[in-house]
Amino acid sequence: MELSVPLVVFGHMHKEFDGGKGNRKMVVQDSYNKIVYVNGAIVPRVKERPVGAAEELESGGTIRAFTLVEILDGKIKKVVESWVQVVGSMVKIVKKHCSRM
């Protein structure tokens, strides 16, 4: 019996490399077996609204990171890194980066 694994999700290391050497890849697809590897590690996942933040952000609250994977008919369609602002009962997506497969 053969088992197909379309997605491996894990979380290891920070998004940025030490010493300002850029960001690590969050999503990689193996060209041979088409497995999608998602490194969902973002540290910290919850941030206070930064001072001098962009105008589209409301005052106060927190910014939270989420990683979403869209799967259709057993195939990975896209992986989205989203940042959501939460202020009381108000929730708003303030940034997202989409990787389409």
CORBELTA-V334717 format. One record per backbone hydrogen bond with DSSP energy under -0.5 kcal/mol. NH is the residue of the N-H (numbers start at 1). CO is the residue of the C=O. If there is no record, write none. Layout:
<<NH/CO> <NH/CO>>
//
This chain:
<<5/3> <6/4> <8/36> <10/38> <17/22> <20/17> <21/18> <24/15> <28/37> <30/28> <30/35> <34/30> <36/6> <37/28> <37/35> <38/8> <38/36> <39/26> <39/37> <40/10> <40/38> <47/63> <49/61> <53/50> <57/54> <62/86> <63/47> <64/84> <65/45> <66/82> <68/80> <70/78> <71/69> <72/75> <75/72> <77/70> <78/70> <79/99> <80/68> <81/97> <82/66> <82/80> <83/95> <84/64> <84/82> <85/92> <86/62> <87/90> <90/87> <92/85> <94/83> <95/83> <97/81> <99/79> <100/98> <101/77>>
//
